[in-house]
Structures are given as C-alpha cells and as structure tokens.
C-alpha cells in the first residue's frame, strides 16, 4: 500500500511539473468560466509569490551571491536591455495595433514598462539559470522604475503614472528578497530538513503558480468578457511583447560570450514583466479597461515562461 501511494505521488508530481504550461492554460480557462470559485484566492497572490521564492531559496547556495559582484556588467546589460529594447518594442506594437483604443493602448504599454516579474526568478530556477543574477536585476528594476515608468507613460501616451517609491521597494523586499533569504538561511542552518523537502520543491512551486493564475483570471474575468473582440489581436501582440525580447537578448548575450546560465536569467528579465503590478497601476491611475492587457500578459507570460523554462532546463 505504501509503495502504491509513493508511486501515485510520483505520478502526480510528474504530471503537474512536466505539463505545467498546459495546466496553466486550463486553469485560466476554468477561472474565466467559474470565477466565483477562485475569488478568495485574490487576497493571497502576494503571499503565494513569496512562498514560491521561499522554496527557491531552499535550493540556492549562499556562495553564489559572490558571483554577482564579480559580474556587474552582466547585471547592467540585462537591465538596460529590458528598459530599452523591451519598452521600445512594446510602444511600437501598441501604436501599430491599438492606436484607436487609447485606454487599452496605455495599459498595454504599462504592462511592458514595469519591473521584471517575480516569476522571472522562478523560471530562471526551472531553466537552471543564475537565480541570484535574476534577483539582483529585479531589485535594480524596482529601484529605477519609479522614475522610468512615469517617464515612459507620459511620453508614450500622455499619461503620468504616479508610483509610490517606498511601496514598490517594500513589495520587492517582502515578496522577493525576504522569502529567498529565509529559504537560504534554513538551507544553511537546517540542511537535513532541506534535503528531505527538496524533492517536493518543484511540485509545490508549480501548484502555487497554478493557484496564482486562477486568482488573476478570476479577479479580472468581467474586464476580459466585455472586451472579447480585441482579445485575438491583444493575444498576438502580447506574445510578441514577451517572446521577441527573449530571443533578441539571448542572441546578443551569447554573442557577447555571456555564459549560458546568466543568459537564461537575462532572457526572463527581458521578456517577463510584473503585470500584476501593471494591472493595479492601471486600475488606480488609468481605468479598469486599461488593466485588461496586463491580465492577458499575466496568463501568457506564466504559460509561455513555464514552457520556455522547461525547454531551457534540458539544455
């Protein structure tokens, strides 16, 4: 009986982690059709992201931190590429396809002009990239975004988006740095405990990620429903918004002879933005309609990111 239970657990673990992108798409569709089932999850999105990063911290060797300080140019390259290529591509796509829909245009540009997604570190982890590099770039993003995001929005669409600098920094500290540092501390002082839970880390991360998708889609279902006619074009240009920076930055980083693990981290830095934050800013400072592109981006960057991370993890 015990052997059967163990095999069943292994089977479920394999089914969830191997086919995570498919589960994310299925979850998004399910949450769209029955959003009321998942509304209670909305208040826990930040906690769930923190939990994922805590699990990551359990697997990060403390010695890897010193690597970042030996490669400051790599951090600078990733951050500069994101705030130039990714932002300019986003503005170009938006102006080309959404010029007649000003609020949605503003939301689309906002979704590509915020700090990198907290999930970027998770996908860097899954892809066997340099997680600490990903975290460092996210912190730099957070520190400079209160200046860059309003500047970009004002000059791109005429909207000035006020951002609470301390709140943004606090969010990064609470959701990203503190959980990872806690995980690293436990790994250092309770190594036997970490060895026991390590086999379940990826499974728990995957289940939590699915819960985040359910939460985001359920909370924005009404917004998506009233704008279904724009959904096809939004999906297509959002895919381009995510994938093209990844392809470009990976090609350039390899040309610059940046090592493969760092290149993977930079890839997710360039392609994945904190669209949950973008949705909140859109609702608070533009309109509910402007949050729709961020919601679509959230589903796509989680599903595409998971798929790409799984593929890169085999390289």
NUMIGU-106801 format. One record per residue: residue in one letter; x, y, z of N, C-alpha, C in turn. Coordinates in steps of 0.02 Angstrom, whole numbers, plus 32768, in hexadecimal, padded with zeros to 4 digits. Example, Ala and Ser with C-alpha at 12.3 -4.5 7.8 and 13.67 -1.06 7.14 Angstrom:
! NUMIGU-106801
a82947EE4818682677F1F818682947F5B8186;s82827F90816282AC7FCB816582858002818A;
***
This chain:
! NUMIGU-106801
x802A7FC38000800080008000802B803F8000;x8060803D802A808D8076802D80B080817FEB;x80C580497FCA80E5804E7F8980B7806C7F54;x807780577F56804680727F27803C80BD7F31;x803780D27F71802E81197F80806981427F67;x80A681277F7180E2814B7F5B80E281527F0F;x80D0811C7EEC80CE811E7EA3809A81507E8A;x806181537EAE802C81827E9B804481CA7EA3;x806681D77EDA8081821A7EE780B3822E7EB1;x80DF81FE7EA08111820B7E6C80EF82197E29;x80BA81F47E1B809581FD7DDC807582427DD9;x805582577E0F803682997E12806B82D07E0B;x80A282C77E2E80D982F77E2A80F082FF7DE2;x80FA82C77DC1811182C87D7B80DE82EA7D4E;x809E82D87D57806A82F37D2C8063833F7D32;x806B83587D6F806483A07D7B80A083C67D62;x80DC83B07D73811983D67D62812983D17D18;x812183977CF98132838F7CB3810283B57C85;x80C183B57C98808F83D57C6D807584167C8B;x80A084397CB0808C84767CD2806D84AA7CA3;x808A84B87C67806A84E97C3B802284D87C29;x801584987C1C7FD184837C0C7FA2848C7C47;x7FBA847C7C837F9184857CBF7F8184CF7CCA;x7FB084FA7CBA7FA585427CC37F6F855B7C94;x7F7285457C557F3F855A7C247EFA853F7C39;x7EF885007C4D7EB884E27C637E9D85077CA0;x7EC985177CCE7EB4853C7D0B7E9985807CF9;x7EB985A27CCA7EA285E57CB57E5B85E17C98;x7E5085AF7C6D7E0E85A77C4F7DDA85967C84;x7DEC856B7CB27DBD85577CE77DAB85927D13;x7DDD85BA7D257DD085F57D4F7DA686297D2A;x7DAC862C7CE87D84865A7CC17D3A86467CC3;x7D2C86057CBE7CE785EE7CBB7CC685EB7D00;x7CEB85DE7D347CCE85DC7D777CF986057DA8;x7CFC86467D9E7D2986707DC77D1886727E11;x7CD886697E217CC3866E7E677CE5863A7E93;x7CF886027E757D1985CD7E9C7D5E85E37EB5;x7D7D86117E927DC386227EA17DCD86687EBB;x7D97868E7EC37D9E86D27EDE7DC286D47F22;x7DB786A27F4E7DDB86A47F8F7E2786A37F88;x7E40868C7F4F7E8986897F467EA886CE7F39;x7E7E86FF7F267E9987407F107EC287627F46;x7EAF87597F857ED3877B7FBB7F1587597FCC;x7F2287207FAD7F5D86F97FBF7F9386F77F88;x7F89871E7F537FB8871C7F1B7FFF872D7F30;x800887637F56804A87767F6D806A87417F99;x804387257FC5805D86F07FF1807386B47FC8;x804B86A27F95805B86687F6C809C86737F46;x80A686AF7F2B80E686BE7F0A812086B87F3B;x811686D37F77814986CE7FAA815986867FBC;x8127865C7FBF813186157FCF815B85F37F9A;x814C86027F5A817385E57F2481BD85F87F2A;x81C986377F38820E864E7F3D823086347F7C;x820A86287FB1822586087FEC823E85C17FDB;x8216859D7FB5822A855A7FA08269855C7F76;x826E858F7F4B82AB85977F2482E785A37F51;x82DD85CC7F85831385DB7FB38330859D7FD4;x8307856A7FDC831E852C7FFA835285087FCF;x8354851A7F8F838184F77F6183BC85217F4B;x83C1855F7F6383F6858C7F4D8431858A7F7D;x846D85797F6584A8857B7F9084BC85C27F9F;x84CB85D17FDE84DD86157FF1851A862E7FCC;x854786017FB9858486167F97857786357F53;x853C86277F36852E86417EF38524868C7EF2;x851686AA7F2D850C86F37F2F854B87187F18;x858586FF7F2B85C387217F1985CD87247ECE;x85AD86F67EAA85B586F57E61859C87357E41;x856487507E5C8546878C7E3F857687C77E43;x859887CD7E7C85C688067E85860488007E59;x860F87C57E3F864787BC7E10863287CC7DC9;x85F087D37DBD85D687DE7D7A85A588197D77;x85B988557D8D858A888E7D8C857488A17D46;x859F88967D14858D88A87CD08553887D7CB6;x8550883F7CCE851A88137CBA84D7882D7CD3;x84D788437D13849A88607D308485889E7D08;x84B488C97CFB84A689077CD6848B88F87C90;x84A988C87C6E849288B67C2B844988A07C2C;x843788737C5A83F3885A7C5E83C088917C6C;x83D088BD7C9B83A288F27CAE839A89257C76;x83D2893A7C5883CF896C7C2283A989507BE5;x83B589127BD5839288F47B9C834788F47BA8;x833388E27BE482EB88E07BF382CB89257BEC;x82EB89587C0782CD899B7C0882D689C17BC6;x82F889A27B9682FD89C17B5382D889967B20;x82F3895C7B1182D589337ADC828E891E7AEC;x828289037B28823F88EB7B3A820D89247B3A;x8220895D7B5781F289967B5B81E489B27B15;x821789BC7AEC820E89D77AA981E589A87A7D;x81F189677A8481C889377A5F817F893B7A74;x817389407AB5812F89457ACF810C89837AB4;x812E89BC7AB5811089FA7A9B810189F37A51;x812F89D67A2B812589CD79E480E989A079D5;x80E4896879F780AB893A79ED806A895C79FF;x806A89807A38802D89A17A4E801589D67A1D;x80438A007A0680318A3579D7801A8A197994;x803689E17981802489C379407FE089A37941;x7FCD898279787F90895A79797F59897579A6;x7F6889A279D57F3689B77A067F2B8A037A08;x7F418A2679D47F3E8A6F79D47EF78A8979DD;x7EC58A6579C67E7F8A7C79CB7E5F8A6D7A0F;x7E828A4A7A3A7E678A367A7B7E978A507AB1;x7E8E8A907AC37EC08AB37AEB7ECC8A937B2F;x7E978A7F7B527E9F8A637B957EC38A207B92;x7EAF89F77B627ECF89B57B5B7F1889BE7B44;x7F2489EF7B187F6889FF7B037F938A117B3F;x7F798A3D7B6B7F9E8A517BA67FAC8A157BD3;x7F7B89E97BDB7F8489AE7C057FB7897E7BE8;x7FB789777BA57FE6894B7B84802E89647B8D;x803889A57B84807A89C27B8D809089BD7BD6;x806289C87C04807289C37C4B8088897C7C5C;x806989497C3D807A89047C4C80C188F37C37;x80DE891A7C098123890E7BF5815489407C11;x813C896B7C40816689A17C5B816989A07CA7;x816389657CC38166895C7D0C81A1892E7D1C;x81B389277D5C81EB88FA7D6D81E088B37D55;x8215888C7D54821088477D3D81E3881F7D6C;x81C587EB7D51819687C27D7781BA879B7DAE;x819987947DE781B5876A7E1C81BC87227E04;x8191870E7DD5819586CA7DB981D486C17D8F;x81F586F77D7B823286F07D54826786C97D7A;x826A86D37DBB829A86AE7DE4828786647DE8;x824686567DEC822F86117DEC824285EE7DAC;x8236860E7D74824485EF7D33828F85E97D27;x82B686197D4182FE86137D3E831585D57D64;x82F585C97D9D8303858E7DC682F2854E7DA0;x82B8854B7D8182A285107D5C82D085047D20;x82E8853B7D02831285367CC6835B85297CD7;x836B85227D1783B085197D2D83DB85557D1D;x83BE85917D2483E285CF7D1B83FE85E87D5D;x841E86237D5B843B86407D97840586677DBC;x83E886497DEF83AF86667E1283C286A77E35;x83FC86A87E55841186E57E78841887207E48;x842F87137E0B843387487DD983EE87627DC9;x83BE87357DC2837987487DB4835D87747DEC;x836B87617E2A835387877E64837387CC7E65;x83B487CF7E5883D7880F7E5883BB883F7E23;x83AE88257DE88391884F7DB3834C88677DC6;x8325883D7DE882E288517DFF82E6888A7E31;x831788877E5E831F88BC7E90833188FD7E6D;x836088FB7E3E837389387E19833689547DF4;x831089277DD582D2893C7DB382A589637DE3;x829C89487E1E826F89677E4E828789AC7E62;x82C889B37E6B82E489F37E8182DD8A2A7E4C;x82E18A187E0C82E08A4A7DD8829B8A547DB9;x826D8A247DC4822B8A287DA482018A657DB9;x82068A7D7DF881DE8AB87E0981F08AF57DDF;x822C8AF67DC3823F8B2D7D96822D8B1B7D4E;x823D8ADF7D3882358ACD7CF381ED8AC17CDE;x81C68A9F7D0881818A8F7CF481578ACE7CE7;x81558AFF7D14812E8B3B7D0581498B607CC8;x818C8B627CC081AA8B847C8681948B647C45;x81968B227C4381828AFD7C0781388B097BF7;x810D8B047C2A80C68B0C7C1F80B58B537C08;x80D58B857C2680C78BCA7C1480DA8BD87BCB;x81138BBF7BB6812B8BCE7B73810D8BA07B3E;x80F68B667B5380DA8B377B22808F8B437B15;x80698B507B4A80208B577B4280048B947B65;x802F8BBE7B8180178BFB7B9F7FFC8BF47BE5;x80068BBB7C057FEE8BB17C49802A8BB07C78;x80248BD27CAF80578BCF7CE3803E8BA07D1A;x80618B6A7D26804B8B377D5580728B3F7D96;x80538B5A7DCA80778B617E0A80838B1D7E2B;x80BF8B147E4480D18AD57E6580EC8AE37EAA;x80D48ABF7EDA80EE8AC57F1F81308A9F7F23;x81678AC47F2381AA8AA67F2081B58A757F5A;x81A78A8B7F9781B48A617FD181888A237FD0;x814A8A2B7FB9811D89F17FB4813789BE7F83;x815289D67F4B816C89A97F1881AA89847F31;x81D789A87F52821289887F6F81FD89567FA5;x81CD896A7FCE81B4893E8003819888FE7FE7;x817389047FAF815788C87F8F818E88987F7A;x81C388B37F5B81F988877F46821C88667F81;x8225888C7FB6824488707FF2821A88398010;x81D98845801681AD88168037819F87D8800D;x819887E17FCB818387A97FA181BE87837F84;x81F787A67F7A822F87857F59826A87797F89;x828887AF7FA282C687A77FC882BE8782800A;x828D879780328286877880748277872D8071;x824887178046823C86CF8042827986A7802B;x829D86C27FFA82D8869E7FE2830E869B8018;x831986D3803A834B86D48070833786A480A7;x82F686A080B682DF867180E982ED862980D3;x82DF861B809482ED85D8807A833785C7807C;x836185F8806A83AA85ED806C83C285E380B3;x83A4860780E383B885FF812983A785B98142;x836B85A281318357855E81458384852A8126;x8396853580E683C4850680C58407850380E9;x841E853C8100845F85408121845E851F8166;x8429852B818D8428851581D2840184D581DE;x83D784C281AE83B0848381B383B8845A8173;x83F48448816083FE8426812183DA83E3811C;x83D483BF815483B3837E8151836883868141;x834A83BB815B830483CA814C82FC83D98101;x8329840180E683268413809F832D83D68073;x835983A880868363836C805F83238343805C;x82FC8344809282BE831D80948288833C8068;x8284837E8067824E839F8042826183AF7FF9;x82A083AA7FE882B683BD7FA5828F839B7F6C;x827F835A7F71825A833A7F3B821683597F2D;x81F9837B7F5F81B683977F5781B783E07F43;x81F283FE7F3E81F684467F3181D7845A7EEF;x81EA84387EB981D0844B7E788184843F7E73;x816D84087E91812583F97E9080FE84307EB4;x811584427EF080F284767F1780F584B97EF3;x812C84C87ED2813285067EAC810085077E72;x80F984CE7E5180CB84C97E18808284D17E2E;x806F84AF7E63802B84B47E7C801B84FC7E91;x804A851D7EB2804085627EC7803985907E8B;x806085847E58805C85AD7E1B801785A57DFA;x7FFD85697DF87FBA855E7DDD7F8685847E06;x7F8E85857E487F6085AA7E737F6285F57E64;x7F9D860F7E547FA386567E437F7D86657E03;x7F8386397DD27F5E86437D937F1386437D9F;x7EFC86147DC77EB486127DD87E9E86537DF8;x7EC7866E7E247EB686AB7E487EB386E77E18;x7EE586EF7DEE7EE987297DC17EB087297D8F;x7EA386EF7D707E6E86EC7D3E7E2A86F47D5D;x7E1E86D57D967DDD86DC7DB77DCF87247DC9;x7E0287477DE07DF8878C7DF57DEB87BC7DBB;x7E0087A97D7F7DF987D67D457DC987BB7D11;x7DA287887D217D7787697CF07D4687997CCF;x7D2887C57CF67CF787F47CDB7D1888247CA9;x7D5588397CB77D7988677C8B7D8888457C48;x7D9C88077C4C7DAC87E27C0F7D6D87D67BE5;x7D3687C67C067CF887B47BE47CDE87EC7BB8;x7CE1882A7BD17CC488627BAB7CF288797B73;x7D2E885D7B6E7D5D88717B3A7D7488367B0F;x7D4888067B077D5A87C97AE37D6E87D67A9A;x7D5088097A7B7D5F88167A347DA7882A7A28;x7DC788477A5B7E0D885A7A547E3D88237A6B;x7E2187ED7A847E4B87B97AA17E7C879A7A70;x7E6787897A327E97876A7A047ED5879579F6;x7ECA87D579E77F03880079D87F2D880C7A16;x7F0C88127A507F32881B7A8E7F5D87DF7A9E;x7F4387A47A927F6987677A9E7FA687647A71;x7F9D87737A317FD4876F7A01800C87A17A11;x7FF987E07A1E802D88117A2B804C88077A70;x802787EA7A9E804487DB7AE0807787A37ADC;x806887717AB28099873C7AA780DA87597A8B;x80D287877A5A810D87A87A3E813187D27A73;x810B87F37A9E8127881C7AD3815187F37B03;x813F87B47B0C816387877B3A819D87637B17;x818F87467ADD81BF871A7ABC81F8873E7A99;x81E887747A75821C87967A4E825687B07A79;x824987D07AB3828187E47ADD82AB87A97AF5;x828A87707B0482AE87357B1A82DF871D7AE4;x82C587197AA682EF87017A6F832987317A63;x831987727A62834D87A47A53838387A67A88;x836F87A77AC883A187AE7AFD83CB876F7B04;x83AC87357AF883D386F77AFD840786F57AC6;x83F487097A898423870A7A51845C873B7A5E;x844B87777A76847F87A97A8384AD87937ABC;x849087777AF184B987627B2A84E9872B7B18;x84D486FE7AEC850286C97AD7853886E57AA9;x852687187A81855887397A57858D875B7A83;x857687757ABC85A487977AEA85C987667B17;x85BD87257B0A85DF86EF7B2F85CC86EE7B79;x858F87037B89857486FB7BCC856286B17BD5;x857386947C0D856A864C7C15852086387C12;x851285F97BFF84CC85E47BF5849F85ED7C31;x84B785E17C6E848C85E87CA9847886317CB4;x84A7865F7CAA849786A67CB0846986BC7C77;x847486A17C3C844A86B37C028402869F7C0E;x83F786667C2E83B386517C3E839286827C6E;x83B686987CA0839B86C97CD08389870A7CAD;x83B487217C8083A887607C5D836D87597C2D;x8365871E7C10832D87117BE382EA871E7C06;x82E287047C4282A3870D7C66829C87557C81;x82D487747C9082D487BB7CA582B687E67C6D;x82CB87D87C2F82B688017BF6826E87F47BE1;x825787B67BE8821687A47BCC81DB87A57BFC;x81E8879E7C3D81B187997C6D81AE87D67C99;x817487F77C9A816A88337CC3813888247CFB;x813B884D7D2E810F88457D6880C988607D56;x80A488387D308064884E7D16802D88517D4C;x8038882E7D83800988367DBB800D887D7DD5;x804B88977DDB805588DC7DEE8038890B7DBA;x804388FB7D7A802889257D437FDC89297D46;x7FBC88F27D567F7388F27D5A7F5B89207D92;x7F7D891D7DCC7F6A89487E047F7489917DF3;x7FAC89A27DD57FB989E87DC17F8689FF7D8D;x7F7589D47D5F7F4489E67D2B7F0089F57D4A;x7EEA89CB7D787EA989D57D987EA98A157DC1;x7EDF8A227DE57EE28A5B7E127EEE8A9D7DEF;x7F118A9C7DB67F278ADA7D977F0E8AE67D50;x7EF18AB47D307ED68ABE7CEC7E8D8AAA7CEB;x7E7E8A697CEA7E398A517CEB7E3A8A057CF2;x7E0089E87D017DFB89A07D057E0989807CC1;x7DF389A17C8C7DFE89877C487E4889817C39;x7E7089B07C527EB889AF7C457EDB89737C66;x7EB989537C957ED889197CB77ED388D97C8E;x7EA888D97C5B7E9E889C7C347EDE88837C13;x7F0788AE7BF27F4588947BD47F7488747C08;x7F7688907C447FA188747C787F89882F7C8D;x7F4788267C907F2B87E57CA27F3C87B17C6D;x7F3487C37C2E7F4587967BF77F8F87857BF9;x7FB987B77C05800187AC7C098012877D7C42;x7FEF87847C7A7FFC87597CB47FF487107CA2;x7FBC86FF7C827FAF86BA7C6F7FE386A17C3D;x7FF186CB7C0B802086B77BD6806886B27BEF;x807D86E37C1980C386DF7C2E80CE86A57C5F;x809A86937C8580A186597CB180A486187C88;x807886127C57807585D47C2F80B185CF7C00;x80BF86057BDB80F986047BAE813A85FF7BD6;x813E86237C0E817A86207C37818785DA7C51;x815185B87C67815985747C80817185457C4A;x8154854D7C0E816785227BD681B0852D7BC2;x81C3856C7BBC8208857D7BA9823985667BDE;x822785707C1E8253855B7C55825E85107C54;x822984EB7C47822E84A27C44825D848C7C0C;x825784AE7BD28282849D7B9982CB84AF7BA8;x82D684EA7BC4831B84FF7BD3833B84D57C09;x831184BA7C36832B84907C6B834B84507C52;x833C843E7C14835784017BF78398840E7BD0;x83A9844F7BC983E484617BA2842384627BCF;
***
